Amino acid sequence: MFFYIFGKNILTMAEISITNKEWERVKIKIQRKYNHLTDHELNYTEGQEEALISNLMHLVNRNRSYVVFTLKKALVNIDNNRL
């Protein structure tokens, strides 16, 4: 995925990797924290981490580093219900 920043073309890659199975658990945690988000809004396809990050940034009105931190935190102990 390419982005233009100040006229420069840079390649960005997601800092995380989430499987569809992991996403089902992480999505529950995110919906507990942000109870206004629907299943439809949190649609995710494995390998589309960059799109997921961008979507979450928009939905929760937070910056990229916060969203990535939150996702990583959710993945650390996937069986724990806390986020």
Buried (B, 14 or more C-beta within 10 A) or exposed (E): EEEEEEEEEEEEEBBBEBEEEBBEBBBBBBBEEBEEBEEEBBEBEEEBBBBBBBBBBEBBEBEEEEBBBBBEBBBEEEEEEEB
